[in-house]
Amino acid sequence: MLAPDSSFQKNFFFLAKRFVPGETIEAAVSTVRELNAKGLTVSLDYLGEDVLDRKAAIETTGRYLEILDALRDAGADSNVSLKLTAMGLLIDEDFALENLTRIAERARQNPDPFVRVDMEGSAVTSATLRVFERAFAVHKNVGIVLQAYLKRTAGDVARAIALGARVRLCKGAYNEPPDIAYASMPQIRENFLKLARQLLMRGNYPGIATHDRRLLAAVKEIVATESIPPERFEFQMLYGCRPQVQEQLVAQGYRVRVYAPFGTHWAGYFYRRVLERRENALFALSSMFSR
Ligand SMILES: Cc1cc2nc3c(=O)[nH]c(=O)nc-3n(C[C@H](O)[C@H](O)[C@H](O)COP(=O)(O)OP(=O)(O)OC[C@H]3O[C@@H](n4cnc5c(N)ncnc54)[C@H](O)[C@@H]3O)c2cc1C
């Protein structure tokens, strides 16, 4: 991973700009305001992952407290998302829980007190769920992400429904081995829809996170046939991905939340977006020539 103060990071932020609205809290809050003006709610993520020293994890936790204060002061409609490996999960689960707890407690002072725990690679799935459940036992404003490509997720969805925990369902963004993850897109879509239906019918305000036209159409059909009102769930999309569709969904009466990551540690996130879609790589390349 590139260090945020490397010259690549400093000189090439323009490449990531489509997916990362800025490097500072001020830029992030101003993006939240712009999205709010279009009827979109937001979840801000302070970029960073795989932290291996306590000081860095404590600093990241402190940044989240600042972000929460800035959102509250600005009256901006946004909650926060975070990665537990940025909170020290790879160092010690109790330490990550302590940091998550500080954020969950501070978030209670905000109009939207919700804190979403992102899901990372399969090496930390079980640890992430353990820390999440320990936090959720005390702080009901904490929710989790589950990935439809993992074969274990049906069980994790059932558990989250039983707990009454809020779930964001996504396909999954990491490279996982075929013994634990569905490898073909039709299988991932099928599992996504099966789990989305369960969450929509019995879950607590699920976040349906996808840009996939087929999945969006199928989810709309489920909510129409099952008469699930639009305030019982939200669609979620990434900042910079299909912005017109985000606005169309709002115009159609759906709730839409944009996941907006910001900060200087954008390289890992940016690479995942580029690897995911050829169009994203082409967009990054075209930015190089249109400066
Ligand atoms: C809000 C949110 C939060 C997420 N959080 C996590 C997380 O915590 N952990 C994790 O592992 N992953 C996370 N992800 C990433 C997710 O797992 C997928 O990697 C990512 O969303 C790509 O899958 P997709 O279903 O959106 O569509 P894709 O599989 O990328 O695309 C499917 C189809 O959608 C259409 N499409 C998609 N993007 C575009 C575009 N830009 N322009 C035009 N058409 C497009 C195309 O028809 C395409 O064929 C998150 C995603 C979102 C939206």
The ligand as an ORCA input file, in Angstrom:
! r2SCAN-3c Opt
* xyz 0 1
  C     -22.817      1.503     -0.562
  C     -21.857      0.384     -0.796
  C     -21.084     -0.081      0.253
  C     -20.222     -1.159      0.059
  N     -19.558     -1.682      1.130
  C     -18.820     -2.795      0.956
  C     -18.232     -3.473      2.065
  O     -18.357     -3.075      3.236
  N     -17.517     -4.587      1.808
  C     -17.337     -5.091      0.543
  O     -16.700     -6.130      0.374
  N     -17.871     -4.442     -0.519
  C     -18.595     -3.330     -0.343
  N     -19.158     -2.720     -1.429
  C     -18.734     -3.108     -2.806
  C     -19.577     -4.235     -3.349
  O     -19.300     -5.409     -2.632
  C     -19.287     -4.461     -4.844
  O     -17.935     -4.755     -5.007
  C     -19.625     -3.274     -5.719
  O     -20.793     -2.627     -5.305
  C     -19.829     -3.748     -7.178
  O     -20.957     -4.592     -7.312
  P     -22.352     -4.046     -7.867
  O     -23.417     -4.985     -7.448
  O     -22.542     -2.656     -7.429
  O     -22.300     -3.998     -9.428
  P     -21.146     -4.526    -10.503
  O     -20.995     -5.974    -10.238
  O     -19.999     -3.640    -10.420
  O     -21.914     -4.238    -11.760
  C     -23.039     -4.984    -12.183
  C     -23.743     -4.239    -13.300
  O     -24.172     -2.952    -12.780
  C     -24.094     -1.967    -13.756
  N     -23.129     -0.916    -13.316
  C     -22.397     -0.979    -12.195
  N     -21.639      0.140    -12.045
  C     -21.908      0.918    -13.115
  C     -21.438      2.193    -13.528
  N     -20.531      2.893    -12.803
  N     -21.938      2.698    -14.674
  C     -22.833      1.989    -15.391
  N     -23.304      0.781    -15.064
  C     -22.866      0.252    -13.927
  C     -23.658     -2.663    -14.997
  O     -24.810     -3.094    -15.676
  C     -22.905     -3.885    -14.493
  O     -22.790     -4.923    -15.405
  C     -20.070     -1.702     -1.248
  C     -20.852     -1.228     -2.298
  C     -21.736     -0.221     -2.088
  C     -22.580      0.236     -3.232
*
